Amino acid sequence: METFGDLIAADDVLLFVNAAITATGQREFHSDAGAQRLSLDFLHAYMLGNYRDLYAGVLALDINDHNAALIIRRLLESAAVAGVEQRRSEGRLIAGRLALLPPQRVYGLFGALRRAGVNNRRTRALLRDWLSARPDLAFDAVKYRSGLKAALRHAHLAPGDGEIGTFLFAPLSRAHYDTPVLETWRRAHFEQAALYELPYTVAEGFAARHGVPRKVFLERIAPRLTRGEALRLQEAARAQGPAAARALRTDLSRMPLTRLAGYVLSLPAEERVERREELNGALRTAARRVAGVHRGTWGRVTAVLDDSFSSYGSGVKRRRPLTVALACHYLLGALAGDYRGLWTSGRGDALLAHPVGPTPLGERVLDALETGPDRLVIVSDGWDNAPPGLAAEVLRVWRTRLDTARRTSVVHLNPVYDAADFDVRRLAASVPTAGIRDAEDLPALVEIAQFAEGRTGLAELKAYLDARAARLTEGSAR
């Protein structure tokens, strides 16, 4: 039998998971960056101090990279207070999560540990193992030179290749490198042609040094761009003319769903209309890929999707809430046997979605329930304001008077962290709310929502975290 303390612990963990999925310490529509960071720092300190094992276990969930790095840093900073078995378990979780983080995030993490004076044996071992698993350390030496150099110094490690050590600490002391990428970097100092063989972030600095016009540089560097870099540069390329824009046009068929949705929303409405067939096809293909074996198995699904003005997000997270809603729209269409998406603006063309107007969630929830769905999914930041509180009242009456047998499953997915409440904003006590960062996580978040609904307790939550941790550490070992 669970105690009152167990219920509090389960609630605290779920609250922290929502924050770790959505919060990045950056400005949101309703709160500034300072409030976001302060709120998030408090949650991390609270979880570490009260539920260390559960705090570490959250690394196995689909939290964002910012919070994964914060958890790893705090665990390593406080290693002295952990028991032997705790350190062993945490080490496996940290190693598994480091393998999933982007390299620039890992180098940034070890830089933060260096500045904090954290240099215990476990930290050095984790860094050594992570570096030994890197597929091309010479490439890292070129692309992340300062980060790699600082990490090696901090952990008292020597690079395995003598050329890499020379490159990092005395790069121009050699007249020739046998390693191709290092030699290309050396030649780029005096040969313009060589810079186009380097990674974009490195080549950009050499292009500025050589005075290469931006238009020429973008056209010639295009084959070296990663898919993400090409998408980020699309808007800048359009300003440089049609030739540069065509050079950066990328194959959308293999793009991740949420990133693809963000790209679509960055395009002018005229271009979306002009490329409607291509964009719709790419989004549906990406959604079907995410749905996998669950495609068409969710029965009748109706979604209420927030495209109000607050879905713009902020200057540093432009259109992020709307991006998640658009990606969820296509994914739910793939998961459902029968699907209907209702936007708060009343718009019927999802491809032309843009942030506009108030948030009449209550009206849209009423419309959605009238369709008699098996599942109702609400994707919104939770600021119901036209009129305020209507959605909560509609959902309360629906649960307590009209659907006491719970024939319709209702879940609220919120892409925005509310710093004032230390959680994502909820619509109603009777409806489970989960934070969401990427639409790809939607099926797993609906699974987590069962814990937020109070149908399961701390023991089941711990078992779920243990299962996810085992999956993470097994994947890392492979």
N, C-alpha and C positions, 0 to 999 in steps of 0.2 A: 504493500500500500504506500502511495506517495504522500510525502509530507507537504506542508505549506511551503517549506523551504525549497523542495524540489520543483514546485510549480513556479516559484519566483525565479529559480535558476533557469528553467526552460524558457520562461518569458524573457529573461535578460539575454540569453544566448540568441534567441530569434531576433530580438531588437538589434543586437550587435551585427548579426548576419545581414539584416536589411541595410544597415549603415555601411558595412564592408562591401556590399554589392554596388551601392549607388554613390556614396560620398567619395570625392576626390580632393577635398580641401580647396576647391575653386569656387568662384562666384556662381550662384544660381539666380534664378529670376527673383526670388523673394528674400535672399540673404546674401551678404557679401562674403568674400573669401576669409576674412578674419573670423567671422562667426562660425563658418564651416570648419575651419581648422581647430578652433577652440573646442567646439562641440565634439569633433572626432577624436581629438587628443584625450578628452575626458573619458570617452567610451573605451578607448584602448587601455588607459590606465586602470579603469574600473574592472574591466574583464581580466586583465593580467593579474591584478591584485586579488580577485575573488574566485576566479575560475580558470586557473592557469592551463589545466589539461584541456578544457573545452576551448579555450582561447587558441591554443596551438592546433586543435582539431579543425578549427574553421579554415585553416590553410588548405584542407582537402576539398572545400566547397568552391563554387564558381564565383568567388569574390574578385574584385578588380585588382589590377597589379599594384596600384598605389597602396591599398590596405594590406595586400600580401607582403609587400616590402616593409611596411610599418610593423606588422606582426613579427616578421623574422628579426628585424632590428631590435625590438623590445625583448624578444626571447633571448637573443644573444647578449644584450646588455645586462640582463638579469640572471645570467646562467648560474651565478654563485648561490642563489637561493633555491635552485631546483635540485631535486634528488637525482641519484644516479640513473634510475630507471626513467625518470622524466627526461633527463638530458638525452638518453638514448632514443626514446620515442620522438622527442622534438627534433633530434638530428635527422632522423629518417624523413619526417614531414618537411623539414626545411630543405633538405637535399632534393626531395621530390618536387617541391614548389619552385626552387631555383631553376630546375631543368625546364620549367614551363614559362618562366619570365623572359621577356625580351632582354638581350644582352646589355643594352644601354641602361636598363632598369637595374640589372645586377651590378654593373660597374658603379652606378650611382649609389646603390645600397652600401657597397663596400667602401665607397668614399665617405659616406655618412658615418659608418662605423669607425673609420680611421680618424675623422674629426672628433668623434666622441671618445676616442682612446680605448675602443674595444678591440683587444688583440689577444683573446684567450686561445687556448689550444684548439678548441672546437671550431672557432671562427676561422683559424688558419687552415684547419683540415677541410672545412667546407669549401673554402676558396680554392684550395689546391685541387680537390676532386672536381669542382666545377670547371676549372681551367683545363684540367687534363681531359675532360669530356668535350671540349670545344672542337668542332670539326676542322677549323682552320685558324690557328692562333695568329698566323702571319696576317691574315685578313683583319682580324681583330686589332692587331698592332697598328694597322693603317687607319681603320675606321674609328676605333675607340682608343687611340694612342694614349691620351692623358689618363683615361680611366684604367687601362691595363697597367701602365707604368706605376700609378699610385697604388694599385692593388698588390703588385709584386713587391713593392717596397714595404708596404705595411705588413704583409704576411711573411716577409723575409724569404721570398721564393726566387729562384733563378729560372728564367725561361728555358725551355728544353732545347731550343735551337740557339746556337751562338749568334747567328745573324739577327735573330729577333732581339736579343739583348743589345747588340750594337745599334740596331735601328731605334730602339726605344730610348737609349741613353746618350748616343752620339751618332745621330742618323746620317749626317753628311760627312762623316769621317772616312767612309769607304767610297772608292771610285766605282765599285760595281757590286751588286747583290746577285747571288745565284737564285734566290727566291723570286719568282716573276713579279708578284704584287709589290714587293719591296723595291725591286728595280724600276718598276713602272712609276712608283712614287718619286724615286730619285730623279728619273728622267723628266717628270712633269715640271720640275723646277725650271727647265730651260727648253722643253719641247711642248708646244701647245697640243700636238696630236696625242701625246701620252696621257693627258688629263682625261680624255674620253674613255680610257680603259680603267679608270678608277671608280669607286663607289661615288654616287652623286654628292653626298655630303662632303666628301673630300675634294672632289673635282670642282665643286662650286667655289671654294677658296682659291684654287689655282686659276680658275677662269677669271676671277676678279683681279688677281695678280697680273695676269697676262692682258687684261683689258678686253676680253672677248665680249662682244655684244650679247645681251641676254637672249635675244631671239635666236641667234646662231647657236649659243650654248644649249638652249633647251631642245632645239631640233637635233643636234648631234649627240647629246647625252641620252636621248630618249631610250635607245636600246639597253642602256645600263640601269634604268630605273626599276625599282621594285614596283609591284602593283600598287602598293599603298602610296609610294612617292608619286607615281604617275597620277593617281587620283587627286592627291593634295595639290599638284601643280596645274591641274586642268584650268582652274579659274585664272591663274596668272598667265597661262599660255594663251588663253583667248584674247587677252589684252595685247599680246605680241603678234596677233594676226592668225589667219586660218591655217597657214603652213605649220606653225608651232603647235596649234591645237590639234591638227591631224596627227602630227608626230607623236603626241602624247596620248592619243586615243588608245585605250587598252581593251583587251578582251574581257567582257563583263561576265562571261559564262561561268567562270570559276571564282568569282568574287564572293567573300563571306556576306551573308544576308544583310546584317546590320550596316556594315560598311558600304555595301551597295546602295542601301536605302539612303544613307547620308549623302552619297554621291548624287543620287537622283534629285534629292531636295536642293542640292547646291546649284542645279542647272536652272537657267531661266525658264519660265513657263512655256515660252514659244519653242524652245529646244525640246522640252519634254513632250509637247504635242507632236513635234516633227519626228521624234524618235520613239513614239509611243509603242510601236510593236516591239522594237528592240529592247526597250527598258522593261516593259511588262513581261516579256519573255524571260529576260535575265532574272528578274525578281521571282517569278514563279519557279524557275529552274532552281534557284538558290533555296527557296522555301521547300521544295520537294526534297532537295538533298538533305536539309536539316530534319525534315519530318521522318525520313527513312522508312523503317518498317511500320511506323505508326501512321503513315499516310492514310487518310480517310477513315480512321478508326474512332474518332471522337464524337460521332453522331451529329446531332443538330447543335451548332455553335453560333451564338450571336456575340459580337464584340461591340463595346462602346469605346470609341477611340477619341482621345482629346487632341483637337487641333486648335484650341483657343490661343489667345495671344501669348499666354505664359508658356506655351509649348516651344516658343523661340529659345528658351533657356537663358543664356547670357553671352556676352562677347567672347568669353573663353570656351564656352560649350554651346556654340551656335546650333540651334535646331535639334539639340540632342534628344529632348523628350519627344519631339515630333518624329525624329528618325526612328526611335524605338517603336513608337505607335505604328508607323508605316510598315516596318519590318514585321511586327506582330500581326498586322492585318494580312500580309501575304502568307505568313507561316500558319496562322489559324485556318486560312483558306485551304492549305494543303493538308492539315491535320483533320479537318472536319469532313463528315460525309455530306453535310448541308450547311453552308456558311452564309452569314450576313454580317456585314460591318457597318456600323452607324457612327458617323463622325459628329462631334458636338456642334460643328458649324452647320450641319445639314447637307454638307457637300456630298455628292455621289461619286465623284471621280477622284479616287485615292491618289492617282499619279500627279494630280495638280494640287495636292495638299500644301497649305502654307498657314503659318500662325495668324489667327484672326479672331477677334471678338471675345465675348465672355465665355463662361464655362457652364452651360445648362445641363449638367450631368443628370440631374433628377429627371428632366424630360426625356433624355435619351435612354435612361435606364427603364423608364416606363414603356417607351417604344420597344426596347429590347425584350422585356418580359412578355409583352403581348405576342411575340413570335413563338412563344412556348419552347425555348431551347432546352437541351439537355445540359448545356454549359453556358454560363454567361461570364465573359471575361471583360473586365474594365481596365483599360490602360490609360492612366491619368495621373497627374501630380496631386490630385486629391483636393484642389481648391475649387470646391463647388460653390458658385457665387451667383447663379441666375435662376431662381433665387437661392440664397445661402441655405444650406442644410436640407434641401429637398431630397437629394439622393439618399442621405442617411435615413430620412423618414420613410421613403419608398421602400428601401431595403429592409428596414425594421418591420414594417407592416407585412411585407412579403414573407419574411421568415416566420413571424409570430402568428400571423392570421391566415395567410393564403397558401403557404407551402411549408407547413409544419413537418411534412414527411420528407422534405428536402429532395424533391424530384429534380429540381434544378440546382446544379452545382454553381456557386458564384464565387469568383476570386477577383481580387483587385491587385493589379500589378502596377507599381509606382516607380518611375525612373528617377525621381528627384528626392534627395535627402533633405529633411526639414531640420535645420540646425537647432531651432528652438525646442523641439520635442525630442531630440536625440533619436529620431526614427524617421521613416517615411510617413507622410501624412495619411491617415486612415479615413475611410468614408463612413463606416458603421461598425459597431462592436460585433455585430452578428456576421460580418463578412471578413474572411481572412485576407490580409494584405501582405504582399511580399515585395521587396525591392527588386528591380530588374535593371541590369546594365545593358545586356545584349539580348536581342530576341532569340538567339540560339539557345539561351538558357531557359526559355519559357517552359518546356516540358518538365525540367527538373524543379523549377520554382513552383509549379502547380503541385508537385509532389511534396515540397517543403511546406506548402500552405496548409497541409493537413495538421502539422504541428501547431501552426498559428491559430487554427480553428478550435484547438483544445480537445481534439478527439484522442490525442496521444500525449504522453507525458515525457518526463526527463529520461526514463530508462529507454524508451523507444528513440528519443532524440540522440542519446549517446550511442545506441546501436547503429543508427544511421550515420553518425559521424565516424564511427569506427570502420564501417563498411566502406565509406568514401576514402578514409585514410589508407586502408589496405589497398584499394584500387590505385591510389596515387603512388604509394611506395612500390607496388609491383610494377607499375608503368615506368617508374624511374629506374628500377633495377634492370628492366629489359632494355 
